[in-house]
Amino acid sequence: MVHIQNKLEEFLSARDARETATKIYDLLLEVDYELDRILRDPVIRKLYEYDGRFFTPKRNWGFFRAFDGIHVLRSLSDETLETFFRGREQYLAIQWLMEELGKHAWEAKVRRMNWEESGTLSVVSKEVLDEILRRIRQSEIQDLEKGAPLSLEERTFFQSFEDQMASRR
């Protein structure tokens, strides 16, 4: 955190750098709090490996991103911080930085909530996915029932077949 604060002082006043570093620290505590709640559940260790960045299923493929506080801090290299501040107004740079870091807190919180409620680490619960699929299917059925018009590409594709059929009459 001291290193980040010192780097921020290249772009901000000492007071603003300290305040921003404190906000970052508080946000990372929130991330760790949410992830610790997940990790307290003994079932999670039976199903997943966690390395501070990813939950990896033990018996399946894939992963769920969930950077803990220390890994988020490590991602804030000098070059990364410079990306946020070079050529931008201080207020906008701080806002952008905090929004990007806030995504880690949001992701950890949603993963924790879904783990506690549904037993999944996905950021989208099974119920929400099922509802999305149900609505898509319902919309497709309605389109078929309405006889939805073909797109230009579809009309072009089928035109040669229609021409052949017309010439056989």
N, C-alpha and C positions, 0 to 999 in steps of 0.2 A: 504494500500500500504506500509505503514511503517513496519507493521508486516511482510509482504512478503519480503521486502528488508532485514530486520533483519534476517529472516530465510535463505535467499539466501546467506548472509554473512557467514553462516556456511560452505558453499561449494565454494564460490567465494570470490575474493578480494572485498573490499568495493566499489571500482570503478565499477567493473563488476556487482556486486549486484545492485548498483544504476542504471546502464545502463539497466540491464535486467528488473528491476522493472519499469523503465520509458517506455521501450518497451511494457511491459504488460499493463501499464496504457494507452498508446496511442492506443493499440489494443482494449482495452475495450471501449475507447471513440468512436472508429469506430463502434463497435457493437451497442452501445447506439444510435449513429447517425442514423444508418440504421433502427433500431427498432422504433425510434422516427418518422421517415418518414412514416412508416407503420401506427403507432398509430395516426398520424395527420389526417388520412383519417377518417371522421365520419362514414363511412360505416363499417369499421372494428369493431367498438364498438357495432354496431347493430348485427353483425354476430358472434362475438367471445368474450369470456372472456379472459383476459390476466393477469397473475399473476407474471410476471417477469421471468417465465420459460417456460410456455406453452400457446399457443393460443388454447383454447378449444371452439369448435362450440357450440352455444347456442341451436341450434335445431337439432343437429346430434350427432354422437359419434366420438371418435377419438381425436387427438390432434396434434399440430405441435410444436416441440421443438424449443425454441428461448430464450436461457438464456440471460438476460440483464447483463450489466457490474457488478452490485453488486452481482448477483447470481454466475457469473463466479468467482469473487473474493472469495466468500464464499466457493466455491468448492476447492480452493487452500489451503487446510489445511496443517499443518506441515507434516503430513504423506504423502499427495499427492506430495508435493514438494520433500520430501525425496525419493520418488519412482523415480523421474526423475534423481536425482543426485547421489544416492548411487551407487558406483561401476562403474561410467561412467566418461569419460573424460569431463571436463567442457564444452568444445565446443559442444560436442554431446548432452550433457544434456540440454544445453540452446536451441539448435536447436530442439530437441524433444519437449521440453516444449512449445516453440513458435509455432511449427507446430500444436500441439494439441489445443492450445488456438486460433490459426488462423482458425481452423475449425468453431469456433463460429462466427468469423467475416465473413467467407465465407458463412455460413448458413444464417446469418442475411441479408447479401447483396443479395443473391439469392432469399430469401423469399421476400425481398422488391422489387426487380426487377420484379419477377413474379406477385406480388400483383399489382404493377403499370401497368404492361403490360397485364395481363390476369385475374386479380381478384382472384388469387389463392395464398395460402401460401405454396403450395407444392414446393419442391426444383426442381422438374421436371415439366415443363409446360405441359399442356394438349396436345399441338401440338407435343411436343417431344414424349410423351407417345403414341399418335395416330400413329406417324411415326414408332415407334418401333413395335407396334402391326401390322401395315400394312406390314412391312418387314418380320415379323415372319410368318404371314399368307401367304405372297408371297413365302417365302422359303418353307413352308410346301406344298403348291400347287406344286411347282417345284419338290420337292422330290417325291410327289405322281405321278406326270407326268413321272418322270424318272424311277419310279419303284425302289425307293431306296432300297438297300439290307437290309434284316432283321438283327437285332442284334443277338448275340449269344443267349441271353435270349429269344428273340422272336422265333428264329428257334427251340430252345429246347421245348418251349411251344407248338408250332404248329406241331412238329414232330409226336406226338402220333396221332393226327387227320389225318395227311397224311398217317401214317401207317395203320390206320383203313380204310381209303378210298381205299388204294392200295389193302388191303386184300379182299375187297368186289368185286373187278373186276374180 
